Amino acid sequence: MKRVEKVLELKNISKKFGEFYANKNINLEIGRGQIHALLGENGAGKSTLMSTVFGLHQPDGGEIYVYERQIKIENPNHAIKLGIGMVHQHFKLVEDFTVTENIILGMEPKIGHRINMKSATKEVKDLSEKYGLKVDPNSKVENLAVGVQQKVEILKALYRGANILIFDEPTAVLTPDEIGELLDIMKTLVAEGKSIVLITHKLNEIMSVADKCTVIRRGEYIKTVDIKDTDENELAQLMVGKTISKQLDKNPFNPADKILEINHLHLVSKSGRKILDDVSLTVHGGEVLGIAGVDGNGQSELVESIVNMIETNTGEIKIKGQSTKGKSIRDIFESGVSYVPADRHKHGLVLDKNISENLILIEYYKKQYNDGLNLKKMLIRDEGKQKMQAFDIRAESEATIVRGMSGGNQQKVILAREISRNPELLIIVQPTRGLDIGAINFIHNQIIRLRDQGVAILLVSFELEELLSLSDRINIIFDGKIIGQVDPNNTNDTELGLMMAGKGV
Amino acid sequence: MEVLANVINGSIVFAVALALGALGGMLSERAGVINLGVEGFMISGAFFGAIGAHYAETLNLGGLSPWIGLMTAFIFTGLFSFLYVMATLKFKADHVISGVVINLLSANATFFLVKLLFDGAADTPRISNMFRRINIPLLSDIPFLGIAFFRSYPTTYLALAIIVIGSYILFKTPIGLRVRGTGENPGSVDTAGINVYKIKFWSVMLSGSLSALGGATIVLTSNGNFSFNTIAGQGYIAIAAVILGRWKPYGVMWGALLFGFAQAIKDQIQIFPSFDAIPTEVFYLLPYVITLIALILTGSKSKAPKALGTHYDSSVK
């Protein structure tokens, strides 16, 4: 067998943030002319690893070899000089510039003092033709579709002489047509001798273009497999791992009336990408409906459209049989909906206000909290004290500013506020992200308690374990589509992993 | 006809100060730093221009004095802009507030320094060697056009040169591309391996110096000395010229000419008896009213650099 030249090799790379290992002893070998996929769930440490390779930060342990020579990559500039190029997920383009101007920025060809725009334009044109990128060098970036902007990013890396190209979740922002085109471009690139690292969690992409695949889970190296020797089942299994599914103690499943009903919801982005694609679901009283899926598949848009934070294109949302069309967010909350948002800092709390003030954020305007002019300060403080006790919020007093509190206690403040409003429908997104085990258990128990009381609960989470232990039913969302439903008592990791990666079973 | 020629000539005289002030403001804003401090830098320029020329005169440098005044303004205001650089870049202070502080500081510090240097006087001593109009041979004898365009101060030709060269640098050279990129999206400039901080640093430093030339021009061509109200809001009009000129050197020039025209017409129109019925205050209002109308008409179309007023932090992606 022909020996493949190693262009990039990582040995035992570790990276710590505080006490937390984002990467632990990771090994990776990239061969010339290969597409090497890096597969893992959100937060598995893929991007951290590639940021290390691109010199954005230094590893805490391990060695990096470029062309079989050990090297310390100081910064992105150094990485570029070594022939490593990165196609960022969020484009780094100057919208007001032309394609050519964006590409040559920092490496401008000159005649005398001025930029040689003619030769630059020609060079960009030649490059784009050579790799089949079809980009007009003279168009302004702000007028280009997202897919074309990504090609400009690729050209930027190629113009700088990149031989190793890192693509960070490149298909996340693309339409299906654009994805097909990008995968073809990747094949052209490797045919021309470039090497590609493809960060992704989409199995079909890996199966269709990659030569090898390295799986990372929770920051740790799991396995590297040859694509020709594997299948999607194995990859899904490797990505998700063995989850310990233990159903928490709860009453037998006894669904009551429909509380939330969503019919044929559609949402299309400005660039024409389908964000929500014909989503229909129902949640009954006394049940937890789990939404499983990798981040960015339409979950946040789905919940934000239920509470009318965003407007959808077509479709119908009914809460207790009433359409939410034209209702304000407050109307919806008053009709018995509680909402625990994914981003507790941005949407859940006012960080520089204290606990008792955050507890009345939704209902401050009601008679019980004000006399028409002033807030009833004493009452608000007393209620704050009670809720701190009831929800085990640990802080000095109800007058503690929430910014300085731990994530778990902040989340409990939100939960206390939302649960105390006696909802009939609770929408709860990523309720335990970043929390310690004690807070997680507390929050899980609260969710089960509400379910047993007959509340309808829509739980969106990226944690399979959480979904499996809390949900009565699980819907899987992928690319804005509900692609299947499973019974948590009667499913397995492989099935869920495959569906989350876009393979409906 | 002669009145019109005089109005045009007067417009150019006023416009030069505004244009230089505005070019400074434009440069800093192209690099993403809002510059409300133009007024302060023009005041500083007028002050250093006046005392530079004055001390040159006391050293018997004669005709060189105004040139020395101009250089003093350029260099010392450059040092003064270092304060603004520190506030906005190093300490990441709000640009608008820092700019206003620069204006207040400049106005009051120069007032104080004048008192300190000249025994409690409110004005600097009058300079006798000011810039003189250059009559360009032959061209200045052309009827109408000669008066309008070819009898100007050397600073006018200097300003024109700065506009032409500035536009070339900004739109044709690598450094111009990088400065513009910094104002639009510093993240992309950074990932292209360019030091964003350095670009902002020098843009703001030079910005102060350019605006200072505008302030010095007023002293060294028309006023002859510096006092508390030499600049009196012209820095703000210069900022309006930046917006009107859409952050482009030639655009800024036309903006400055429009406002210069408003100033010149104020002076010329009062000569006519038929306008006696209108109080002079109305004419004094004219430049500001025109500024306001121009901004209202162009405001929505005007395109500021996208990252204007933001602080760039390379660790935030």
Chai-1 contact restraints between the chains, C-beta under 6 A:
chainA,res_idxA,chainB,res_idxB,connection_type,confidence,min_distance_angstrom,max_distance_angstrom,comment,restraint_id
A,N77,B,G193,contact,1.0,0.0,6.0,A-B,restraint_1
A,K92,B,G187,contact,1.0,0.0,6.0,A-B,restraint_2
A,K92,B,S188,contact,1.0,0.0,6.0,A-B,restraint_3
A,K92,B,T191,contact,1.0,0.0,6.0,A-B,restraint_4
A,L93,B,S188,contact,1.0,0.0,6.0,A-B,restraint_5
A,V94,B,G181,contact,1.0,0.0,6.0,A-B,restraint_6
A,V94,B,E184,contact,1.0,0.0,6.0,A-B,restraint_7
A,V94,B,N185,contact,1.0,0.0,6.0,A-B,restraint_8
A,V94,B,S188,contact,1.0,0.0,6.0,A-B,restraint_9
A,D96,B,E184,contact,1.0,0.0,6.0,A-B,restraint_10
A,L105,B,G181,contact,1.0,0.0,6.0,A-B,restraint_11
A,L105,B,A192,contact,1.0,0.0,6.0,A-B,restraint_12
A,G106,B,A192,contact,1.0,0.0,6.0,A-B,restraint_13
A,G106,B,G193,contact,1.0,0.0,6.0,A-B,restraint_14
A,G106,B,I194,contact,1.0,0.0,6.0,A-B,restraint_15
A,E108,B,P174,contact,1.0,0.0,6.0,A-B,restraint_16
A,H113,B,T173,contact,1.0,0.0,6.0,A-B,restraint_17
A,R114,B,K172,contact,1.0,0.0,6.0,A-B,restraint_18
A,R114,B,T173,contact,1.0,0.0,6.0,A-B,restraint_19
A,I115,B,P174,contact,1.0,0.0,6.0,A-B,restraint_20
